[in-house]
Amino acid sequence: MKLPQVSGETCVKALKRAGFHIDRQKGSHVVLLRDNPKARVVVPAHKIIKKGTLHQILMDSNLKLEDFLNLL
């Protein structure tokens, strides 16, 4: 399955549905935290997130691609 093209805003909304909350934002980077299981993810607030960056976000959040697609 291929990674979708998503915006930073869409990615943040999907991660919020997965139990993350916004900790802080500095410039164009949003830091999200989740308590259980503990995870920290940095999402760039860009119009389109590059595929490599999205892949790293999924790895940092411990989400599988299928789970992320269901959250969109």
C-alpha positions as CSV (number, residue, x, y, z in Angstrom):
1,M,0.0,0.0,0.0
2,K,1.3,3.4,-0.9
3,L,1.6,6.4,1.5
4,P,-1.1,9.0,0.8
5,Q,-0.4,12.7,0.2
6,V,-1.7,14.5,3.2
7,S,-1.3,18.0,4.6
8,G,0.1,18.7,8.1
9,E,-3.3,19.8,9.3
10,T,-4.9,16.5,8.1
11,C,-2.1,14.5,9.7
12,V,-2.5,16.3,13.1
13,K,-6.3,15.6,13.0
14,A,-5.7,11.9,12.3
15,L,-3.1,11.7,15.1
16,K,-5.6,13.4,17.5
17,R,-8.1,10.6,16.7
18,A,-5.3,8.1,17.6
19,G,-5.0,9.6,21.1
20,F,-2.4,12.3,20.6
21,H,-2.7,15.8,21.9
22,I,-0.9,19.0,20.9
23,D,1.9,19.8,23.3
24,R,3.3,22.9,21.6
25,Q,4.0,24.5,18.2
26,K,7.1,26.4,17.2
27,G,7.0,27.9,13.7
28,S,5.7,25.4,11.3
29,H,6.3,22.3,13.5
30,V,3.6,20.9,15.8
31,V,4.7,18.6,18.6
32,L,2.1,16.0,19.6
33,L,2.3,13.7,22.7
34,R,0.5,10.5,23.7
35,D,0.6,9.0,27.2
36,N,-0.3,5.4,26.6
37,P,1.7,4.0,24.9
38,K,4.1,6.9,25.3
39,A,5.0,8.6,22.0
40,R,6.2,11.9,20.7
41,V,5.7,13.0,17.1
42,V,6.7,16.2,15.3
43,V,4.5,17.1,12.3
44,P,5.4,19.9,9.9
45,A,2.4,22.2,9.2
46,H,3.0,22.2,5.5
47,K,0.5,21.9,2.6
48,I,1.9,18.5,1.7
49,I,4.0,16.3,3.9
50,K,6.8,14.5,2.0
51,K,6.6,10.7,1.9
52,G,9.7,10.1,3.9
53,T,8.6,12.5,6.6
54,L,5.2,10.8,6.8
55,H,6.9,7.4,7.0
56,Q,8.9,8.7,10.0
57,I,5.8,10.1,11.6
58,L,4.1,6.7,11.4
59,M,7.1,5.0,12.9
60,D,7.4,7.5,15.7
61,S,3.6,7.2,16.5
62,N,3.7,3.3,16.3
63,L,0.8,3.4,13.9
64,K,0.5,1.0,10.9
65,L,-0.3,2.5,7.5
66,E,-3.7,0.8,7.5
67,D,-4.6,2.2,10.9
68,F,-3.5,5.7,9.8
69,L,-5.6,5.5,6.6
70,N,-8.7,4.5,8.7
71,L,-8.1,7.6,10.9
72,L,-8.1,10.0,7.9
